[in-house]
């Protein structure tokens, strides 16, 4: 299958594209396109190839989608794009869930790509990856005889795990304010930061403006914004611990997404790690699991490239 290969990471807000020009290589010619400026995935792919890639015709593609994937069909959870990968006009194209692609990147991230958040060094065992962006993604990575097998999931839509009375007060206030059912993604995402800020304002009985995630991150001198980030990181710790227990992720838990790299120091100094380990029966199990923040600029593109290289290599021997 002729080079170059197209790789993409398509989220609810942006679509990121790159080209792989040699087998086993990392993506280059990376560009980020705003989803709202394109009618759908075929139009965004065509715009990238024409405007950023010199009009090349890829011989293969791996497209990571922020939403459920069913064979050759996709549906973005937090945007209106839906369809078939066959509509892209690329002869050999495959779909992955976006956190499936992010999981596939983990063995290829090194040094400055990662920030330690506590625990021992990661091992080769089962790994979990999760992260808040426009939504909340969850995936896994299982070691195999040759290479790794990424596992997709929709864990961001589980019911929100609550640990202490403050957590419960916030959710009670949001339910009274009109949120019927609170899933993890409703609070642990970019839009979730805004909802948390609203919930804390209701609990504290203060009249606060409705702020975007960017506004909250930029106003850390404001006590309500600072507490919003604190609660966000703590709740994320509990959620990450649940994911680690569910997958048996003794090879490490990795945090990705677009929100956390903007508040690295806050995450490191937060209650995240204590809440990650806070279980009444298996805290020793969780204390032995590494937690690591991914700060690489486009890790899902790296994962899509790695998956495509491994998949095409395996096809050679079928």
N, C-alpha and C positions, 0 to 999 in steps of 0.2 A: 504494500500500500504506500504509494509515493508520498514523500515529504514535500512540503511541510504538513504538519498536523495542526488542526485548530483545537484549542482548549478554551473553555469558558466557565465562568462562575456567575450564575444569573440569580440575583437576589430580588427582593421586593422593591428596592430603590435603584440599584445600579446593576449593570451587566458588565463584567470584566472579561476581556479577551486576551489571548496570547497565541503565539505560534511556536511550535516545536520544530526546529530545523534539522535536528539529528537525533537518532534513536537514543534514548536514555538521557537526553539533554533537558535542561530547564527551559521554561517558556521565555521567549523574548517578544519584542514588538508589542508590549502590553499597553492596553488602552482601556479606559473606564468610560462607559456610555450610560447616560441617565435613561432609565427605563421609560420615564414619562415622555421622552422625546421620540419614542418609536412605537408603532402600532402593535408589534409583536416580536417574537424571537427571530423569525426569518428576516424581518426588516432590520433588526439590530445586527444580525450576523452579516447581512449584505452591506450595511453601512460600515462596519468594522473592516471588512475585507477590501472595500473600495477606498475608504478614506484613510486607513491606517496601515494596511498590509499590501499596498501596491496592486490590488486586484488579483492576488494569487488564488489558485483553486486548490484547497486542501485535499489531500488524498484520504484523510480520516479525521474524525473529530470525537472529542469527549466533552459533553456538555453537562455541567453540574447545575442542578435546579433546586431552588429553595422551596421545595414542596414535594408531594408524593409523586413517585415515578412508577408507571405501570407499563412495562415492556418498552415500546417506543413512544409512549404517550406521557405527557407531563401537564402539571397544573401548578402555577405559582400560588402559594398560599396567601401571600399578602400583596398580590397584584393580579391584573386581569388576564395575563397571558396563559393560554392553554393551546395544546395542539400535539403534533407528532414530529419527532426528530426527522422523519422522512421528508418533511416539508422544507428542509434546509438546503436541499440540492447537493449534499455532500455524499459521495457514494458509500462510505463506511462510517456511520455515526452512531454513537452510543450515548445513553443518558445515565447519569448518576444523581442521587440526592446530593445536595451541596455539602452536607456534613459527612456523607460517605466519601466524597472527594477530599474533604479536609482530613478525615481519618487516614486516607491513603498517603497524605503528605508527611505524617508523623516520623517515619524512619528517615526522612530526608531533610529534616530541620535540625540545625546545629547552631551552637554558640549564640551569636547575637539575635538569632531568630526566636529565642526562648528566654523567659524570665522565671526563675524558681519561686514558687509560692509556699514551699514547705515540704517536708517529708524527705525520704531517702532519694538516691538517684533512681530514675526510671529504669525498669528492667524490660526484658523482651516479652513478658507476658501480655495477656489481653489488655488493651488500652481503651480508654473512653475519651471522647472529645465532645465538648458542649460549648455553647456560646451565645450571648445576646447580640442581636443586630436589629434589623427590622422585625424579626421574630426571634424565637429561641430554638436553636438547632441542637440535635443530639445524634451521635454516631459512635461506632466502635471499630476496633481493629484487632483481628485475631491472627496470631502467627500460624503459618502453614509450613508444610515440608519445603516448599519453594516459594518464598516471598510472604506476602501478607494478604489477608482477605478483609476488606472493609465491610462494615455492616451499617445499612441505613436504619433510620428510626424516626419517629415523630414524637419523641419524648417531651418536647416542649409543650405538648397539649395535655399532659397529665394534670390532675388537680393540684393546685399550689400547695406544696408542703409547708406547714407552719410549725414553728418550734416554741416560741415564747409568747407571753401575753401581748407584747407590742405587735407582733405579727398578726395575732388574732384581732386586735383592736383595729388595725389598718384595714383588714379584709372586711370586718363587720361594717366599718364606716363606708367602704366602697360599695358594699352590697346595699346599704341603706341609701346610697347615692345613685343607685340604678344598675349596678353590675350584678346580674343574677348569679352567674357561676364564674368563679375566678380560677383560670388555669395558669400554669406557671408562666407561659408566654405573656400573659396579660400584665405581669409585673416585672419579669426578668427579660427585658428587651429595651430598645430605645424608646418606643412608645410607653413601655412599662414604667420607665423612670418618671414620665409625666404623670402616670396614674398613681405611682407611689407618692409623689410630691403632693398630689391632690388628697390622697388618703391621710398622709401625715398632717396636712393642714386641717382636715376635718377632725382628726383625733385631738390636735392641739387647740382647736376652736379658734383658728386665726383665718383671716380673709387674705388669701394669697392668690396672685395672678396665676393663670394656667401657663406653664412654661414648657418649652420643648426640651428634649434631652440635651441638646447643645447649650441651651440657656442655663440649664441646671448645672452642667459641668463647668460652665464659664463663671458661675456665681458662687464659688466655694467659700467666699467670705460671708455669705448669707447663711444663717444657722439652719434654716429649713432645707436649703439645698444641700448643705453639708450633711445633715442627718439623712436626707434622702439617699445620698450615695452610701452612707454607712449602712443603712437598712438594706439597700440593694445588694451590697457585697455580702452581708450576713445571710440573707435569704438565698443568695446564689451558692454560698457554702453548704447550706443544708440540702439544696437541690443536687449539687455536685456529689455530695456524700451518698445520696439515694441512688444516683446513676452508677457510682462506683460499686455499691453493694449489688445492684441489679445485674450488672455485667460481670461482676467479679474482676474488676479492672485493676489487678495487682501490678500490671505493667505501667500504670500511671494514668492520671486524669489530666487532660489538657483543656485549656480554656481558649476559645477563639472568638470570632465575631467582631463586629465593628466598634462596639462600645468600650470594651475593657482596655485596648491599647491606648486610649485617650486618658485613662485614669490609673496608669500603672502604679504610681506611688500610693495612691489611695487604696488600691486593692491589696498591696503588700502590707500596709499598716492597718488594714481593716480586721474585722472579726471573721473573715472568710475561713481561714484555716481552722480556727477553734470550732466554728459551726460545722465544718466539713467532718471533723472527727467526733462530733457530739452525738453519739448513739449509746443507749444504756447498756447494750450487750456486746457490741463489736467495735468499741473504740480502738482497741489494740490492732484490729484488722485494718481500720481506716488510717491509723497513725503510721502504718507501714507502707502507705501508698503515696507516691509523689504527686504533687499538684504543680502544674506548670502553665504559664501564660504564653500564648503564641503572639509574638509581635512582628513576625515576618509580614511584609507588605501584601503579598497575594498568595497565601499558602494553598488555597483550594486549587489554584491553577497548577501549582507544583504537584498536588495530589492527582489532579486529572491527567497530567502528563505522565506521572508514574504509573497510574492505573492503565492508561492506554498503551504504554510501552510494554508492561507485563502482559496485558491481554493479547496484543499483537504478537508478542514473542511466543505465547502459548499456542496461538493459532497456527504458527509455523510447524508445530509438531503434531497437529491433529490429523 
